[in-house]
């Protein structure tokens, strides 16, 4: 459960960084 939660956080953080780069926030 903890591993899945950590992976989910990583994918969300990765997605957020991609969005930041795309929109140059």
C-alpha distance matrix in Angstrom:
0.0 3.8 5.5 5.1 6.2 8.7 9.9 10.5 12.3 14.2 15.4 16.4 18.3 19.8 21.0 22.4 24.3 25.7 26.9 28.4 30.3 31.4 32.8 33.8 32.4
3.8 0.0 3.8 5.4 5.0 6.2 8.6 9.7 10.5 12.3 14.3 15.2 16.3 18.2 19.8 20.9 22.4 24.3 25.6 26.7 28.6 30.1 31.4 32.0 30.5
5.5 3.8 0.0 3.8 5.4 5.1 6.1 8.5 9.8 10.5 12.3 14.2 15.2 16.3 18.2 19.8 21.0 22.4 24.2 25.5 26.9 28.4 30.1 30.7 29.7
5.1 5.4 3.8 0.0 3.8 5.4 5.1 6.1 8.6 9.8 10.5 12.2 14.1 15.1 16.3 18.2 19.9 21.0 22.4 24.1 25.7 26.7 28.4 29.4 28.5
6.2 5.0 5.4 3.8 0.0 3.8 5.5 5.0 6.2 8.6 10.0 10.5 12.2 14.1 15.2 16.4 18.3 19.9 21.0 22.4 24.4 25.6 26.8 27.7 26.3
8.7 6.2 5.1 5.4 3.8 0.0 3.8 5.4 5.0 6.2 8.7 9.8 10.4 12.1 14.1 15.1 16.4 18.3 19.8 20.8 22.5 24.1 25.6 26.0 24.8
9.9 8.6 6.1 5.1 5.5 3.8 0.0 3.8 5.4 5.0 6.2 8.6 9.8 10.4 12.1 14.1 15.2 16.4 18.2 19.8 21.0 22.4 24.2 25.0 24.2
10.5 9.7 8.5 6.1 5.0 5.4 3.8 0.0 3.8 5.4 5.2 6.1 8.5 9.8 10.5 12.2 14.2 15.3 16.4 18.2 20.0 20.9 22.4 23.5 22.5
12.3 10.5 9.8 8.6 6.2 5.0 5.4 3.8 0.0 3.8 5.5 5.1 6.0 8.4 9.7 10.4 12.2 14.1 15.2 16.2 18.3 19.7 20.9 21.5 20.2
14.2 12.3 10.5 9.8 8.6 6.2 5.0 5.4 3.8 0.0 3.8 5.4 5.1 6.0 8.5 9.7 10.5 12.2 14.1 15.1 16.5 18.2 19.9 20.3 19.5
15.4 14.3 12.3 10.5 10.0 8.7 6.2 5.2 5.5 3.8 0.0 3.8 5.5 5.0 6.0 8.5 9.9 10.5 12.2 14.1 15.3 16.3 18.2 19.3 18.8
16.4 15.2 14.2 12.2 10.5 9.8 8.6 6.1 5.1 5.4 3.8 0.0 3.8 5.4 5.0 6.1 8.6 9.8 10.4 12.2 14.3 15.1 16.4 17.5 16.5
18.3 16.3 15.2 14.1 12.2 10.4 9.8 8.5 6.0 5.1 5.5 3.8 0.0 3.8 5.4 5.0 6.2 8.6 9.8 10.4 12.4 14.1 15.3 15.6 14.5
19.8 18.2 16.3 15.1 14.1 12.1 10.4 9.8 8.4 6.0 5.0 5.4 3.8 0.0 3.8 5.4 5.2 6.3 8.7 9.8 10.7 12.3 14.3 14.8 14.7
21.0 19.8 18.2 16.3 15.2 14.1 12.1 10.5 9.7 8.5 6.0 5.0 5.4 3.8 0.0 3.8 5.5 5.1 6.2 8.6 9.9 10.4 12.3 13.6 13.5
22.4 20.9 19.8 18.2 16.4 15.1 14.1 12.2 10.4 9.7 8.5 6.1 5.0 5.4 3.8 0.0 3.8 5.4 5.1 6.1 8.7 9.8 10.5 11.4 10.5
24.3 22.4 21.0 19.9 18.3 16.4 15.2 14.2 12.2 10.5 9.9 8.6 6.2 5.2 5.5 3.8 0.0 3.8 5.4 4.9 6.2 8.5 9.9 9.8 9.6
25.7 24.3 22.4 21.0 19.9 18.3 16.4 15.3 14.1 12.2 10.5 9.8 8.6 6.3 5.1 5.4 3.8 0.0 3.8 5.4 5.2 6.1 8.6 9.5 10.5
26.9 25.6 24.2 22.4 21.0 19.8 18.2 16.4 15.2 14.1 12.2 10.4 9.8 8.7 6.2 5.1 5.4 3.8 0.0 3.8 5.4 5.0 6.1 8.0 8.3
28.4 26.7 25.5 24.1 22.4 20.8 19.8 18.2 16.2 15.1 14.1 12.2 10.4 9.8 8.6 6.1 4.9 5.4 3.8 0.0 3.8 5.5 5.4 5.3 5.1
30.3 28.6 26.9 25.7 24.4 22.5 21.0 20.0 18.3 16.5 15.3 14.3 12.4 10.7 9.9 8.7 6.2 5.2 5.4 3.8 0.0 3.8 5.6 4.9 7.0
31.4 30.1 28.4 26.7 25.6 24.1 22.4 20.9 19.7 18.2 16.3 15.1 14.1 12.3 10.4 9.8 8.5 6.1 5.0 5.5 3.8 0.0 3.8 5.6 8.2
32.8 31.4 30.1 28.4 26.8 25.6 24.2 22.4 20.9 19.9 18.2 16.4 15.3 14.3 12.3 10.5 9.9 8.6 6.1 5.4 5.6 3.8 0.0 3.8 5.6
33.8 32.0 30.7 29.4 27.7 26.0 25.0 23.5 21.5 20.3 19.3 17.5 15.6 14.8 13.6 11.4 9.8 9.5 8.0 5.3 4.9 5.6 3.8 0.0 3.8
32.4 30.5 29.7 28.5 26.3 24.8 24.2 22.5 20.2 19.5 18.8 16.5 14.5 14.7 13.5 10.5 9.6 10.5 8.3 5.1 7.0 8.2 5.6 3.8 0.0
